[in-house]
């Protein structure tokens, strides 16, 4: 109806070329549903999908070169939730030092008590398992996105021992990581 369309446009919405668009800060509201304890929003106000090439660096210094054709991460962002998946192929390195950091398409959330922390799956194929985490042993690699972070990091749990972050001694040219994670954005 014309009156409904006029209300939509008056509230900051537009309808052009078959697409419904909302002004910044507006979206699809689910305010008529029941509220759970701790609820902070009932509005879907963002959607984006794309592919990007991450940067991989050492937390102290240096960097890794990633293969352009073999390193792509795709993402879908709905509201604050980001699903990230794809492959990272290390094709070179320039004096990396410290924990391996992988750039994220969106910074993670800043909620208190680490409630925006996430862990995702990783398949790690080492070019030379003698220098680090072997994919044929009792080692397990995950991808950690901590609260209020613009990077993620690989974490290893070795069977019978503790966990630790992968650093320059664990990665070499030719290594590949396939990851899948869903995390909350800021």
C-alpha positions in Angstrom: 0.0 0.0 0.0 1.1 3.5 -0.6 0.7 4.5 3.0 3.0 1.7 4.1 5.6 2.7 1.5 5.4 6.3 2.7 6.0 5.3 6.3 9.0 3.2 5.2 10.5 6.1 3.3 9.7 8.5 6.1 11.6 6.2 8.5 14.8 6.3 6.5 14.1 3.4 4.1 14.3 3.4 0.4 13.1 1.2 -2.4 15.0 1.4 -5.7 15.8 -1.1 -8.4 14.0 -3.8 -6.5 16.2 -3.5 -3.4 14.9 -2.4 0.0 17.5 -0.2 1.8 17.6 1.1 5.3 19.3 4.2 6.6 22.3 3.7 8.9 21.3 2.3 12.3 18.0 0.9 11.0 17.2 -2.6 9.8 14.8 -5.5 10.3 13.4 -5.4 13.9 12.3 -8.5 15.8 11.2 -6.4 18.8 7.8 -8.2 18.9 9.5 -11.4 20.1 10.2 -12.4 23.7 13.4 -11.3 25.2 16.1 -13.5 26.8 18.1 -12.4 29.8 21.1 -10.5 28.6 19.5 -9.5 25.2 21.1 -6.3 23.8 19.5 -6.0 20.4 16.7 -7.3 18.2 17.7 -5.5 15.0 19.5 -7.0 12.0 21.2 -3.9 10.7 24.1 -5.2 8.6 24.8 -7.8 5.9 27.9 -8.2 3.8 29.7 -11.0 2.0 33.1 -11.0 0.3 36.5 -12.5 -0.3 39.8 -11.1 1.0 43.5 -12.0 1.2 44.6 -11.9 4.8 47.9 -10.5 6.0 50.0 -12.9 8.2 52.7 -11.4 10.5 54.7 -12.2 13.6 53.4 -10.4 16.7 56.9 -9.0 17.5 58.2 -8.4 13.9 58.4 -9.7 10.4 55.9 -11.1 8.1 54.8 -14.1 6.0 54.1 -14.0 2.3 50.9 -15.7 1.3 50.1 -17.1 -2.1 47.6 -14.8 -4.0 45.9 -17.6 -5.9 46.0 -20.1 -3.1 45.1 -17.8 -0.2 41.6 -16.4 0.0 39.2 -16.2 2.9 35.6 -15.7 2.3 33.2 -14.1 4.8 29.6 -13.5 5.4 28.6 -10.9 8.0 25.0 -10.9 9.3 24.5 -8.3 12.0 27.5 -8.8 14.3 28.1 -12.5 13.4 30.9 -13.2 10.9 31.5 -16.5 9.3 35.0 -16.8 7.9 36.4 -19.7 5.9 39.1 -20.5 3.3 42.8 -21.4 3.0 46.1 -19.6 3.9 49.1 -20.8 2.0 52.5 -19.6 3.3 54.8 -19.0 0.3 57.6 -17.1 2.0 58.7 -15.3 5.1 60.7 -12.2 6.1 62.2 -12.6 9.6 59.0 -13.3 11.5 59.2 -13.3 15.2 56.5 -14.0 17.8 53.0 -15.5 17.7 51.5 -15.8 14.2 48.8 -13.2 13.6 46.2 -13.4 10.8 44.2 -10.3 9.9 40.4 -10.5 10.2 37.9 -8.7 7.9 36.2 -7.1 10.9 37.5 -6.5 14.5 36.0 -8.8 17.1 33.5 -7.6 19.7 34.3 -5.9 22.9 31.8 -7.5 25.3 33.1 -8.1 28.8 34.0 -11.4 30.4 35.4 -12.7 27.1 32.0 -13.4 25.7 33.1 -12.4 22.2 35.9 -15.0 22.2 35.6 -17.8 19.5 37.5 -20.8 18.4 37.2 -22.4 15.0 38.4 -25.5 13.1 41.8 -25.7 11.3 43.3 -28.3 9.0 47.1 -27.8 9.0 49.2 -29.3 6.3 52.9 -28.8 7.2 55.4 -28.7 4.4 58.0 -30.1 7.0 56.5 -31.6 10.1 60.0 -31.8 11.7 59.9 -28.0 12.5 56.6 -27.7 14.1 53.1 -29.1 14.5 52.7 -32.3 12.5 49.3 -33.0 10.9 49.9 -36.7 11.3 50.5 -36.8 15.1 48.4 -36.2 18.2 48.5 -32.4 17.7 45.4 -30.4 17.1 45.4 -26.8 15.7 42.5 -24.4 16.2 42.0 -20.7 15.2 41.4 -18.3 18.1 39.7 -14.9 17.8 40.0 -13.2 21.2 37.8 -10.3 22.5 38.6 -6.8 21.0 41.0 -8.1 18.3 41.8 -7.3 14.7 43.7 -10.6 14.2 43.3 -14.2 15.0 46.0 -16.7 15.9 46.6 -20.4 15.5 46.6 -22.4 18.8 48.0 -25.9 19.1 47.0 -28.5 21.7 49.4 -31.5 21.8 48.2 -34.7 23.1 49.2 -35.1 26.7 50.6 -31.6 27.1 49.3 -28.0 27.2 48.2 -25.5 24.6 50.3 -22.8 22.9 50.2 -20.3 20.1 52.0 -21.1 16.9 55.0 -18.9 16.3 57.8 -18.5 13.8 59.3 -21.9 14.8 56.1 -23.7 13.7 55.6 -22.3 10.2 57.6 -22.5 7.0 57.2 -21.9 3.4 54.8 -24.3 1.8 52.6 -24.7 4.9 48.8 -24.5 4.4 46.0 -23.8 6.8 42.3 -24.3 6.0 40.1 -22.5 8.5 36.4 -22.2 9.4 35.2 -19.9 12.3 32.2 -17.9 13.3 32.9 -15.0 15.6 31.2 -11.8 16.9 32.3 -8.5 15.3 32.5 -5.1 17.1 
